[in-house]
Amino acid sequence: MSTSTLIATKAISAAADHLHRFAPFDRMEREHLLWLAQRLSLGYYAKDEVILSPEAGEVSRFFVIKQGIVQGEQDVVRAQDDAAWLELQEGECFPLGALLSKRGVTSTYRAKQDVFCYELAAADFAELVRISAPFQDFCTRRIASLLEQSKQIIQAQYAQSSSEQQSLSSSLSAIIRREPVTCAPETAIREVLAIMHSLGIGSMVIVEEEKRPVGIFTLHDVLNRVALAQLDLDQPISAVMSSTPRTLPPQAFAYEAALEMAKHGFRHVLVAEHGKLVGIISEKDLFSLQRVGLHQVSSAIRSAGSVEALKQSASDIRQLAHNMMAQGVAAEQLTQFISTLNDLLTVQVIELECATSPLCAGFCWIALGSEGRFEQTLNTDQDNGIIFATPEGMTPDQVREQLLPVARRINEALDACGFPLCKGNIMASNPQWCLSIEEWKETFANWIYRGDAPMLLNASIFFDFRPLFGRKELAQQLRDWLNTTIKDHRLFLKHMAANALHNTPPLGLVRDFVTGKGHTLDLKLNGITPFVDAARIFSLHAGVAETSTIRRLRASGAQWHIEPATMEAWIEAFLFIQLLRLRIQHQQCEEGRELSNKVDPDNLNDLDRRILKEAFRQARKLQSTLEKYFQF
């Protein structure tokens, strides 16, 4: 081998080794990485030199930063000191979207300092996308690919506790254990019991023609409906079955079945496709390997006869959340589990405290803020209110006078269960937030008409309301009224958008992040809130009734003509920040520290830092889209 060939071979190998330190190159096969390295050239760009710009036309090269910092700039009208919206460092690549779409870039890429870049011709980039699955996955699902890599690392860290765990993200079709045992409605109870005994099963599904499920009979029913009632065993099973059982399609996820069981106290959920029974999922199927007692926790909440008993259930909820966190349960699912169990506990508290109050039948308890959005983490306080109907012959003040003591007892009981009283006094025991349906409409109307800063802050909390207990139709009436009223007051949404855009994601130009006190990032205020605020504004404009951020984005995306891939990138970014919040709070719990939403970015590993930067960039893109639709 000649000296020049040897030098070239070593250079190619060195470039491949360098790239292998960064995603997605660290997941590529060595053969494909060497193929890439062979075709790279090295480019140099002096400080402030433009590398790519929209004026250059269709992109001809793929860039990977070898050394230095590249700054992305967009011509966005915004009251800022500069137009930079992203910062790329060693190992990061660009411009993926333009290359995949065979178009020019929409941003200007400029060298922030002296920069060296590996460069690959567009034709070779296209070939690499074709031959390397990890590279293709990264290019087409950038943040989703990074998240999957992060998830694998997290699960590896918890390998001992999660190696035998069944994923709650599995489809129901993947975890059905056996063919369901069925019988006709006219089958005698005696025969059903004999079959269940001989097969050693705990349930029988009652079906009509074409396997259409009409009921279910379980061992629990044997005690309550047959043995204790001393029923004639020759009667048909239809006399004691539970009618209209809950069904889910095979494509539904295991966590959805778990939520149904937790919400309604069931132990079984039927799986049906086009009305035909295809399987049955039991609580044991979901959690026998996981050792997660979701049903036990929800059952304990329902049977609790005192606040003291509910204190233990509240502790169990947090422990269950910790266990699921260790098992790698996704952020969207985990926050739904937490919110669902917190809902059950809150409802039980309300029922205990309302047992002696006849007026409780006429009000609706509403959840606000993160609870209203189903987005509670391990660190959450109370945000709630009351909507009531004013009985004939009474005034709102008279109703309020009787409800406030009850509301105060509920708020105090929730505080005792580990849900701190709201420091801003946004609670049902505050007369300001215990209002008749007419008073709520008047209050909301005043905020909408005024549109000043305090009113915008109130709207960001209260417009996320959802009903938890009581006359839920009152909350629906208020939601319908709000959506109709907003349509006639678009200026208010422009004010909301302008207010939301002041909270920019903490991306720095000199360093990766702009940190606050104690060199920390507030993942709630600066991370989650930009997504939450934008989703709220989009959904209010579109008249969407959803309150969760993800459902709001998906429900309003079509009306705003937002590309599905763009929408999913925003959602993935939002979920990563939520997951990071939960992981940090889980660690704080393990270490006995006070729970918070703040993190020192220097304590994150390289991959999490990179994904967090990408998530913040997605937040900026979302804000840019919001600004485009609401010009000022």
Secondary structure, 3 states (H helix, E strand, C coil): CCHHHHHHHHHHHHHHHHHCCCCCHHHCCHHHHHHHHHCCEEEEECCCCEEECHHHCCCCEEEEEEECCEEEECCCCCCCCCCEEEEECCCCEECHHHHHHCCCCCCEEEECCCEEEEEEEHHHHHHHHHHCHHHHHHHHCHHHHHHHHHHHHHHHHCHHHHCCCCCCCCEHHHHCCCCCCEECCCCEHHHHHHHHHHHCCCEEEEECHHHCEEEEEEHHHHHHHHHCCCCCCCCEHHHCCEECCCEECCCCEHHHHHHHHHHHCCCEEEEEECCEEEEEEEHHHHHCCCCCCHHHHHHHHHHCCCHHHHHHHHHHHHHHHHHHHHCCCCHHHHHHHHHHHHHHHHHHHHHHHHCCCHHHHHEEEEECHHHHCCCCCCCCCCCEEEEECCCCCCCHHHHHHHHHHHHHHHHHHHHHCCCCCCCCCCCCCCHHHEEEHHHHHHHHHHHHHHCCHHHHHHHHHHCCCEEEEECHHHHHHHHHHHHHHHHCCHHHHHHHHHHHHCCCCCECCCCCECCCCCCCEEHHHHHHHHHHHHHHHHHHHHCCCCCCHHHHHHHHHCCCCCCHHHHHHHHHHHHHHHHHHHHHHHHHHHCCCCCCCEECHHHCCHHHHHHHHHHHHHHHHHHHHHHHHCCC
